[in-house]
Amino acid sequence: MVVLSKPAVIEHLSLVNNTLFHGVPLIDLSKPDSNSLLVKACREFGFFKVINHGVPTEFITKLESLAIQFFSLPLSEKEKAGPPAPFGYGNKKIGSNGDVGWLEYILLTTNTESNYQKFTSIFDESHETFRCIVNGYVSSVKKMACKILEMLAEGLKIEPSNILSKLVMDEESDSIFRLNHYPPCPDDQFKGRNLIGFGEHTDPQIISVLRSNNTPGLQVLLKDDNWISVPPDQNSFFINVGDSLQVMTNGMFKSVRHRVMANTSKSRISMIYFGGPPLCEKIVPLPSLMKGEESLYKEFTWSEYKKSAYKLRLAENRLGRFEKLQPP
């Protein structure tokens, strides 16, 4: 673990399943006590690592190979798949509000019937092959995300157990998928400073499923305001609680602030599935969790929150606009 501020941060961390993975809870989804451990991790961290996740290795390797093939192309070729409006290839600019990172990316819808014509002239394979490889991977990680959401519901003793997962499974689900490439950053760009690959932020959706290659860069912010570097593990997945899940649990679960730092020597490839609800879905605390408590948030739809969130800079508290003012 690399601690970026106060020393001995490990003293402040709780054990999950008697395992502390470099400050990150490690959860085996095949174990009988996983439900309660997932709840504990979401309460204390908003971020955890899962093993025995059920995603076939071939889906991972095929997609990573395709991503490397794409990002290795000349910029002029890659730009044929851009701009990301809203889907396609983007370079350095993150959104439309002035955020800039040391990366390039492909942003895709998870609609299995989506048209991938932008990529027709780029790959030796047809755009249909590209679509099939992406769909195979996304389908598998979506299944895993839904399993985790159902395990969380069971751990919270919420019925029905699919109350969260059905939002992601809905055919109108507004989920997205992102392939990021962080190229090695030349020393003359670094100049002895920390260079941001992707700036500090929380994910607006319900749940995020992250997998990266064996290159460091990801950092998460702990409750005591310490940033820690997360050691890479290309065989496992990292899960983020999103803003929407924070609201639906009335603040019981916390969406985790995270960022990616640039690397001077190695390329980093990451694949993130963002599980979102339908645009018209109301995002409110689940009644079964309230027990007479007042909601900490104003009622809003996912469409309203999405529009509001993407008007702000990455590091801003995007939920702030929807928090109810508490009496002094």
C-alpha positions in Angstrom: 0.0 0.0 0.0 1.2 3.5 -0.8 -0.1 6.1 1.7 -0.2 9.5 0.2 -0.9 11.6 3.3 -1.0 10.7 7.0 1.2 7.7 8.1 -0.1 4.5 9.6 -3.5 4.8 7.8 -3.8 1.0 8.1 -4.6 1.5 11.8 -7.9 3.1 10.9 -9.2 0.4 8.6 -11.5 -2.4 9.5 -11.1 -6.0 8.6 -13.5 -7.6 6.1 -13.6 -11.4 6.0 -10.5 -11.2 8.2 -8.7 -9.9 5.1 -7.3 -6.5 4.6 -6.1 -6.2 1.0 -3.8 -3.2 1.0 -6.5 -1.1 2.6 -9.2 -2.5 0.3 -11.8 -5.0 1.4 -11.4 -8.3 -0.4 -14.6 -10.4 -0.7 -15.0 -13.9 -2.1 -18.4 -14.0 -3.7 -18.6 -17.8 -3.3 -18.5 -17.7 0.5 -21.7 -18.1 2.6 -21.0 -14.9 4.6 -20.5 -12.7 1.6 -23.9 -10.8 1.9 -23.1 -9.3 5.3 -19.5 -8.6 4.3 -20.6 -6.7 1.1 -22.9 -4.5 3.3 -20.0 -3.9 5.7 -17.7 -2.9 2.8 -20.3 -0.5 1.3 -20.9 1.1 4.7 -17.2 1.6 5.6 -15.5 2.1 2.2 -17.9 2.3 -0.7 -15.3 0.3 -2.6 -14.1 -3.3 -2.5 -12.5 -6.1 -4.5 -14.2 -9.3 -5.5 -12.9 -12.7 -6.4 -14.7 -15.8 -7.7 -16.7 -13.4 -9.7 -17.7 -15.8 -12.5 -16.6 -13.6 -15.5 -14.9 -15.9 -18.0 -11.2 -15.1 -18.6 -11.7 -15.3 -22.4 -14.1 -12.4 -22.3 -11.6 -10.3 -20.5 -8.6 -11.2 -22.7 -10.5 -10.8 -26.0 -11.7 -7.3 -25.0 -8.3 -6.2 -23.7 -6.6 -7.4 -26.8 -9.1 -5.5 -29.0 -8.6 -2.3 -26.8 -4.9 -2.5 -27.2 -5.3 -3.0 -30.9 -7.5 0.1 -31.2 -5.4 2.4 -28.9 -2.2 1.4 -30.8 -3.6 3.0 -34.0 -2.5 6.4 -35.2 -4.5 9.2 -33.7 -5.9 10.1 -37.2 -7.4 6.6 -37.4 -8.8 6.6 -33.9 -10.5 10.0 -34.4 -12.6 8.4 -37.1 -14.6 6.8 -34.2 -15.1 10.2 -32.5 -16.2 12.4 -31.1 -17.9 10.9 -28.0 -21.2 12.6 -28.7 -22.4 10.9 -26.6 -20.6 7.7 -27.6 -17.4 7.2 -29.5 -13.7 8.0 -29.1 -12.4 10.8 -27.0 -8.9 12.2 -26.1 -7.9 14.1 -23.0 -11.1 16.1 -22.6 -13.3 14.5 -20.0 -16.9 15.8 -20.6 -17.7 19.3 -21.6 -16.8 21.3 -18.5 -13.1 21.8 -18.8 -11.8 18.6 -17.1 -8.7 17.3 -18.8 -6.8 14.0 -18.2 -3.8 12.1 -19.5 -5.9 9.5 -21.3 -7.9 8.5 -24.3 -11.1 6.5 -24.2 -14.0 4.8 -25.9 -17.5 5.5 -24.5 -20.2 3.0 -25.4 -23.8 2.3 -24.7 -24.6 -1.1 -23.3 -27.6 -1.5 -25.6 -26.9 -4.9 -27.3 -28.5 -3.6 -30.5 -26.3 -0.5 -30.7 -24.9 0.4 -34.0 -21.1 0.4 -34.0 -20.7 1.8 -37.5 -18.1 4.3 -36.3 -15.6 1.5 -35.9 -16.3 -0.1 -39.3 -13.3 1.4 -41.1 -10.9 1.0 -38.2 -10.7 -2.7 -37.3 -9.6 -5.5 -39.6 -12.5 -7.4 -38.1 -16.0 -6.0 -38.9 -17.7 -3.7 -36.5 -20.0 -6.6 -35.8 -17.1 -8.6 -34.3 -16.2 -5.6 -32.1 -19.9 -5.3 -31.0 -20.1 -9.0 -30.1 -16.9 -8.9 -28.1 -18.0 -5.9 -26.1 -21.5 -7.3 -25.6 -20.1 -10.6 -24.3 -18.0 -8.9 -21.7 -20.6 -6.4 -20.7 -23.3 -9.1 -20.4 -21.0 -11.0 -18.0 -20.0 -8.1 -15.8 -23.6 -6.9 -15.7 -24.7 -10.3 -14.4 -22.0 -10.1 -11.7 -23.1 -6.5 -10.8 -26.7 -7.7 -10.5 -25.7 -10.6 -8.3 -23.8 -8.2 -6.0 -26.8 -5.9 -5.8 -29.1 -8.8 -4.9 -26.6 -10.0 -2.3 -26.6 -6.5 -0.8 -30.4 -6.5 -0.7 -30.3 -9.8 1.1 -27.7 -8.6 3.5 -29.9 -5.6 4.3 -32.9 -7.9 4.6 -34.8 -6.0 1.9 -37.5 -7.7 -0.1 -37.8 -8.5 -2.9 -34.1 -9.2 -3.3 -34.1 -7.9 -6.9 -35.2 -4.4 -5.8 -31.9 -2.9 -6.9 -30.8 -5.3 -9.6 -34.0 -4.9 -11.6 -33.1 -1.3 -12.3 -29.9 -2.4 -14.0 -31.6 -5.4 -15.7 -34.4 -3.2 -17.1 -34.3 -3.0 -20.8 -34.5 0.8 -20.5 -31.5 0.8 -18.1 -29.3 3.8 -18.8 -26.0 2.0 -18.3 -22.7 2.8 -20.1 -19.4 1.1 -20.7 -16.0 2.8 -21.0 -12.6 1.7 -22.2 -9.8 3.9 -20.9 -6.2 4.0 -22.1 -3.6 5.9 -20.0 -0.4 6.0 -22.2 3.0 6.4 -20.5 3.6 10.0 -19.6 7.0 11.4 -20.8 9.2 12.7 -18.0 9.2 16.2 -19.5 5.4 16.3 -18.8 5.7 15.0 -15.3 8.4 17.5 -14.2 8.5 16.0 -10.7 4.8 16.5 -10.1 1.8 14.2 -9.8 0.0 14.3 -13.1 -3.7 13.4 -13.1 -4.8 10.7 -15.5 -8.5 11.0 -14.6 -9.5 13.6 -11.9 -11.1 13.0 -8.5 -14.8 12.2 -8.8 -17.6 9.9 -7.7 -19.7 7.8 -10.1 -23.3 9.0 -10.5 -24.8 5.6 -11.3 -25.9 2.8 -9.0 -22.8 0.6 -9.2 -19.5 0.5 -11.2 -17.5 -2.6 -12.1 -13.8 -1.9 -12.8 -11.1 -4.1 -14.2 -7.7 -3.0 -15.3 -4.4 -4.5 -16.6 -1.4 -4.9 -14.3 -0.5 -1.2 -14.1 -0.9 1.0 -11.0 -2.7 4.4 -11.0 -6.0 4.0 -9.3 -6.4 5.8 -6.0 -9.4 6.0 -3.6 -10.1 8.5 -0.8 -10.8 7.0 2.6 -13.0 8.5 5.3 -10.1 10.1 7.1 -9.2 12.0 3.9 -6.2 9.8 3.0 -5.7 8.9 -0.6 -4.4 5.3 -1.0 -3.0 3.7 -4.1 -4.8 0.5 -5.0 -2.5 -2.3 -6.2 -3.6 -3.5 -9.6 -5.0 -7.0 -10.0 -5.9 -8.0 -13.6 -7.6 -11.2 -12.4 -10.1 -9.5 -10.1 -12.7 -6.8 -10.2 -13.1 -3.6 -8.1 -16.6 -2.4 -7.3 -17.7 1.2 -6.6 -20.8 2.4 -4.8 -22.4 5.1 -7.0 -24.2 8.3 -6.0 -27.6 6.7 -6.8 -27.0 3.8 -4.5 -25.9 6.3 -1.8 -29.3 8.0 -2.1 -31.3 4.8 -2.3 -29.7 3.7 1.1 -30.3 7.2 2.5 -26.6 7.7 3.0 -25.9 4.3 4.6 -23.6 3.4 1.7 -21.2 6.0 0.5 -20.1 6.6 -3.1 -16.4 6.5 -3.1 -14.2 9.4 -4.4 -11.5 8.1 -6.7 -9.0 9.2 -9.3 -6.2 7.8 -11.6 -2.7 9.1 -11.6 -0.5 9.0 -14.7 2.3 6.6 -15.1 5.8 7.4 -16.5 6.6 3.9 -17.8 3.6 1.7 -18.5 0.3 1.9 -20.3 -2.8 1.3 -18.3 -6.0 -0.1 -19.8 -9.2 -0.1 -17.7 -12.7 -1.3 -18.5 -15.6 0.1 -16.5 -19.2 -0.9 -16.6 -21.5 1.7 -15.0 -24.9 0.2 -14.0 -27.5 2.8 -14.2 -31.3 2.9 -13.8 -33.9 3.9 -16.5 -33.9 7.6 -17.2 -37.4 8.0 -15.7 -36.7 6.1 -12.5 -37.2 8.1 -9.3 -34.1 7.9 -7.1 -35.3 7.9 -3.5 -34.3 6.1 -0.3 -35.8 2.6 -0.1 -38.8 2.7 2.2 -37.8 -0.5 4.0 -34.5 1.1 5.1 -36.1 4.3 6.5 -37.7 3.0 9.7 -39.4 6.4 10.4 -36.3 8.4 9.4 -36.4 11.4 7.2 -34.9 11.3 3.7 -31.6 13.2 3.5 -32.3 13.9 -0.2 -34.9 15.6 -2.3 -36.7 13.4 -4.8 -35.4 13.3 -8.3 -35.3 11.1 -11.4 -32.1 9.6 -12.8 -32.5 11.8 -15.9 -32.6 15.0 -13.7 -29.6 13.9 -11.7 -27.6 12.9 -14.8 -28.2 16.2 -16.5 -27.2 18.1 -13.3 -24.2 16.0 -12.6 -22.7 16.3 -16.1 -23.0 20.1 -16.0 -20.5 20.2 -13.1 -16.8 19.6 -12.9 -15.6 16.1 -11.9 -14.5 17.1 -8.4 -17.6 18.9 -7.4 -20.1 17.5 -4.9 -22.7 16.6 -7.5 -25.2 15.3 -4.9 -25.0 18.6 -3.0 -27.8 20.1 -5.0 -30.1 17.3 -4.0 -29.4 17.2 -0.3 -32.0 18.4 2.1 -30.8 21.1 4.5 -30.7 19.6 8.0 -31.9 21.7 10.9 -29.1 23.1 13.1 
